[in-house]
């Protein structure tokens, strides 16, 4: 997809699974299981999808997925599966090598969003994208260094400390334009200072929904994850952002939906729903 001077490409990095009840919060199993059938351990299948943006002399990656450096215990817990997709392989299929990437916008530092930022080479942890500047909100970085008991398990320091130690982070603060036509929308419901990249040329707009709306099943307002630190905050953010997205015809990019990459919205008798599915 072309937006202004940028070409946008969906990058599949693998599949993983999380507890279905946690993914849908107060929504009963009888509803969410119809569209997200769980396995015998009540886990639902999720994508780990990134966005490649090329143009203006930049090769930008939004999030890096789970990565592949996990031990067997973690692989079993989250049913991590790279049998069909892997980050570097998918990039290579689009003519991009890790050293080509100039910038990485990390929405936040939970392991399923930044795990691919580092990798093991001969037993040593190294940056996957050695020449890239990595962008993360300063307030979120501060949280990652002192997480609460509730979200401590979501931060795995092997994913990001080597980047910090090598001076590869650039901290953003609040909503701002990072590159021409690429800005970030900041949300605080799921976690502190999650940044959602928005790419626009004034005519077409793509919003990388991240964990505000992780799958198409989360479009209905009450479908808020149990993982969210401030679920009522997420609800208000969804109302504000999705209403604007429907009104202005934005394309929503879904990081975790295993089937649908992106879609536009429309009003229905039950609230907002999918208008058109789009493949980037």
C-alpha positions as CSV (number, residue, x, y, z in Angstrom):
1,X,0.0,0.0,0.0
2,X,1.2,3.5,-0.9
3,X,0.6,6.5,1.4
4,X,2.3,9.6,0.2
5,X,5.9,8.8,-0.3
6,X,5.8,5.7,1.9
7,X,5.1,2.0,1.0
8,X,3.5,0.0,3.8
9,X,3.9,-3.8,4.0
10,X,2.6,-6.2,6.6
11,X,5.3,-8.4,8.1
12,X,4.3,-11.7,9.6
13,X,6.7,-12.9,12.3
14,X,5.0,-16.0,13.8
15,X,2.0,-17.1,15.9
16,X,1.6,-17.5,19.6
17,X,-1.2,-18.0,22.1
18,X,-2.5,-16.3,25.2
19,X,-5.3,-17.1,27.6
20,X,-8.6,-16.4,26.0
21,X,-10.2,-15.1,29.2
22,X,-7.4,-12.7,29.8
23,X,-7.6,-11.5,26.2
24,X,-11.3,-10.6,26.6
25,X,-11.6,-9.5,30.2
26,X,-15.2,-9.4,31.4
27,X,-16.6,-10.8,28.2
28,X,-17.9,-14.4,28.8
29,X,-16.4,-17.4,27.1
30,X,-19.6,-18.2,25.3
31,X,-19.2,-15.0,23.2
32,X,-15.5,-14.8,22.5
33,X,-15.0,-18.5,21.8
34,X,-17.3,-18.3,18.8
35,X,-14.7,-16.3,16.8
36,X,-11.6,-17.3,18.8
37,X,-11.8,-21.0,19.6
38,X,-9.4,-21.9,22.4
39,X,-7.2,-25.0,22.7
40,X,-7.4,-27.5,25.5
41,X,-5.5,-25.0,27.8
42,X,-7.9,-22.2,26.9
43,X,-5.4,-20.3,24.8
44,X,-6.3,-18.5,21.6
45,X,-4.2,-18.2,18.5
46,X,-2.7,-14.8,17.9
47,X,-0.6,-13.2,15.2
48,X,2.6,-11.4,15.9
49,X,2.4,-8.9,13.0
50,X,4.7,-6.0,12.3
51,X,4.5,-3.1,9.8
52,X,7.3,-2.2,7.4
53,X,7.4,1.4,6.2
54,X,9.7,2.4,3.3
55,X,10.3,5.8,1.9
56,X,11.8,9.2,2.5
57,X,15.2,7.5,2.7
58,X,14.1,5.4,5.6
59,X,13.3,1.7,6.3
60,X,11.1,1.7,9.4
61,X,9.8,-1.2,11.3
62,X,6.9,-0.9,13.7
63,X,7.3,-3.5,16.5
64,X,9.4,-6.7,16.2
65,X,7.2,-9.5,17.4
66,X,8.2,-12.2,19.9
67,X,11.5,-13.1,18.4
68,X,13.0,-16.6,18.5
69,X,15.4,-16.7,21.4
70,X,13.1,-18.3,23.9
71,X,13.7,-21.5,25.9
72,X,11.4,-24.5,25.7
73,X,9.5,-23.6,28.9
74,X,8.5,-20.2,27.4
75,X,7.8,-21.7,24.0
76,X,5.4,-24.1,25.7
77,X,3.6,-21.5,27.8
78,X,2.9,-19.2,24.9
79,X,2.8,-21.8,22.2
80,X,5.3,-19.8,20.2
81,X,5.4,-21.0,16.6
82,X,7.8,-19.9,13.9
83,X,7.2,-22.9,11.7
84,X,5.5,-20.7,9.0
85,X,6.7,-17.2,9.7
86,X,9.8,-15.6,11.2
87,X,10.8,-11.9,11.4
88,X,14.1,-11.9,9.5
89,X,12.7,-14.4,6.9
90,X,9.7,-12.3,6.2
91,X,11.8,-9.1,5.9
92,X,14.2,-10.9,3.5
93,X,11.2,-11.9,1.3
94,X,10.6,-8.2,0.9
95,X,14.2,-7.4,0.1
96,X,15.2,-6.1,3.5
97,X,18.1,-7.3,5.6
98,X,18.4,-6.5,9.3
99,X,21.3,-4.1,8.7
100,X,19.1,-2.1,6.3
101,X,16.6,-1.1,8.9
102,X,17.1,2.5,9.9
103,X,14.5,2.9,12.5
104,X,12.3,0.8,14.8
105,X,9.2,2.3,16.4
106,X,8.3,0.2,19.5
107,X,4.8,0.7,20.6
108,X,5.7,-0.6,24.0
109,X,8.2,-3.0,25.6
110,X,6.0,-6.1,26.3
111,X,7.7,-9.2,25.1
112,X,5.3,-9.9,22.3
113,X,6.0,-6.4,20.8
114,X,9.8,-6.1,21.2
115,X,11.1,-9.6,21.6
116,X,12.5,-9.6,18.1
117,X,14.6,-6.5,18.8
118,X,17.4,-8.8,20.1
119,X,18.7,-12.2,19.2
120,X,21.3,-14.8,20.3
121,X,24.4,-15.1,18.2
122,X,27.0,-17.7,19.3
123,X,25.5,-17.4,22.9
124,X,25.7,-13.6,23.0
125,X,22.7,-11.3,23.0
126,X,22.9,-8.7,20.2
127,X,20.6,-6.2,18.5
128,X,18.7,-7.7,15.6
129,X,18.8,-4.3,13.8
130,X,22.3,-3.0,14.5
131,X,22.0,0.3,12.7
132,X,18.5,1.2,13.7
133,X,17.4,4.0,16.1
134,X,14.7,2.5,18.4
135,X,11.9,4.8,19.5
136,X,9.9,4.3,22.7
137,X,8.0,6.7,25.0
138,X,10.1,7.9,27.9
139,X,7.2,7.3,30.4
140,X,6.9,3.7,29.2
141,X,10.6,3.2,29.5
142,X,10.5,4.4,33.1
143,X,7.7,1.8,33.8
144,X,9.7,-1.0,32.3
145,X,12.5,-0.3,34.7
146,X,10.1,-0.4,37.7
147,X,7.0,-2.4,36.7
148,X,4.3,-3.3,39.1
149,X,3.6,-6.9,40.3
150,X,0.7,-6.9,37.9
151,X,2.7,-6.3,34.7
152,X,6.2,-7.5,35.7
153,X,5.9,-10.7,33.6
154,X,5.3,-8.7,30.5
155,X,8.7,-7.1,30.5
156,X,11.7,-9.3,29.6
157,X,14.9,-7.3,29.9
158,X,16.7,-9.5,27.3
159,X,14.5,-7.8,24.8
160,X,15.7,-4.3,25.3
161,X,18.4,-3.7,27.9
162,X,21.2,-4.4,25.3
163,X,19.7,-1.7,23.1
164,X,19.7,0.8,26.0
165,X,23.3,-0.1,26.9
166,X,24.5,0.5,23.4
167,X,22.7,3.9,23.1
168,X,20.2,2.7,20.5
169,X,17.1,4.2,22.1
170,X,15.6,7.6,21.3
171,X,12.9,8.5,23.8
172,X,9.7,10.2,22.6
173,X,7.5,12.2,24.9
174,X,3.8,12.5,24.2
175,X,2.0,12.7,20.8
176,X,4.3,14.0,18.1
177,X,5.4,13.5,14.5
178,X,8.5,11.3,14.4
179,X,8.9,11.4,10.6
180,X,7.0,13.5,7.9
181,X,3.6,12.0,7.8
182,X,4.3,9.5,10.6
183,X,3.1,10.5,14.1
184,X,2.2,8.6,17.3
185,X,-1.1,8.5,19.3
186,X,-0.4,7.9,22.9
187,X,-2.7,5.6,25.0
188,X,-2.5,4.8,28.7
189,X,-5.2,2.2,29.3
190,X,-3.3,-1.0,28.3
191,X,0.0,0.2,29.8
192,X,1.6,3.6,30.5
193,X,2.4,5.5,27.3
194,X,1.7,3.0,24.6
195,X,2.4,4.7,21.3
196,X,0.3,3.9,18.2
197,X,1.9,5.0,14.9
198,X,-0.4,6.8,12.5
199,X,0.7,7.2,8.9
200,X,-1.2,9.7,6.7
201,X,-0.9,11.8,3.6
202,X,-4.0,13.8,4.3
203,X,-6.2,11.5,2.2
204,X,-5.4,8.0,3.4
205,X,-4.6,7.2,7.0
206,X,-3.4,3.9,8.6
207,X,-3.4,3.5,12.4
208,X,-1.3,0.7,13.9
209,X,-3.8,-0.3,16.6
210,X,-1.4,-2.4,18.7
211,X,-3.0,-3.4,22.0
212,X,-5.7,-0.8,21.9
213,X,-7.6,-3.1,19.5
214,X,-5.4,-6.2,19.1
215,X,-7.8,-8.2,17.0
216,X,-11.0,-7.5,15.0
217,X,-12.9,-9.3,17.8
218,X,-11.9,-6.3,20.1
219,X,-13.7,-3.7,18.0
220,X,-16.8,-3.8,20.2
221,X,-16.4,-1.3,23.0
222,X,-16.8,-3.8,26.0
223,X,-14.2,-6.1,24.6
224,X,-11.2,-4.9,26.7
225,X,-8.3,-7.1,27.7
226,X,-7.9,-8.3,31.3
227,X,-4.2,-7.5,30.8
228,X,-4.9,-3.8,30.7
229,X,-3.8,-1.8,33.6
230,X,-6.6,0.7,33.3
231,X,-9.5,-1.0,31.5
232,X,-11.9,2.0,31.9
233,X,-9.2,4.1,30.3
234,X,-8.9,1.7,27.4
235,X,-12.7,1.9,27.0
236,X,-12.6,5.7,26.8
237,X,-9.6,5.6,24.4
238,X,-11.4,3.2,22.1
239,X,-14.6,5.3,22.0
240,X,-12.6,8.4,21.1
241,X,-10.1,6.9,18.6
242,X,-12.5,4.4,16.9
243,X,-15.2,7.0,16.5
244,X,-12.7,9.3,14.7
245,X,-11.4,6.3,12.6
246,X,-14.9,5.5,11.4
247,X,-15.8,9.1,10.7
248,X,-12.6,9.8,8.7
249,X,-12.3,6.4,7.0
250,X,-9.0,5.3,8.6
251,X,-7.5,1.9,7.9
252,X,-6.9,0.0,11.2
253,X,-3.9,-2.3,11.2
254,X,-4.4,-5.3,13.6
255,X,-1.1,-6.6,15.1
256,X,-2.6,-9.8,16.8
257,X,-5.5,-10.9,14.6
258,X,-4.5,-14.3,13.1
259,X,-6.7,-13.8,10.0
260,X,-7.4,-10.1,9.3
261,X,-4.5,-7.7,8.7
262,X,-6.4,-4.4,8.4
263,X,-9.9,-3.0,7.9
264,X,-12.0,0.1,7.8
265,X,-15.0,0.6,10.1
266,X,-18.7,1.4,9.7
267,X,-21.6,2.0,12.1
268,X,-24.0,-0.9,12.6
269,X,-27.1,-1.4,14.8
270,X,-24.8,-3.0,17.4
271,X,-22.1,-0.3,17.3
272,X,-19.0,-0.1,15.2
273,X,-18.1,-3.1,12.9
274,X,-15.9,-4.0,10.0
275,X,-16.7,-2.2,6.7
276,X,-14.0,-3.6,4.5
277,X,-11.1,-6.0,5.1
278,X,-7.8,-4.8,3.6
279,X,-4.5,-6.7,2.9
280,X,-1.3,-4.7,3.1
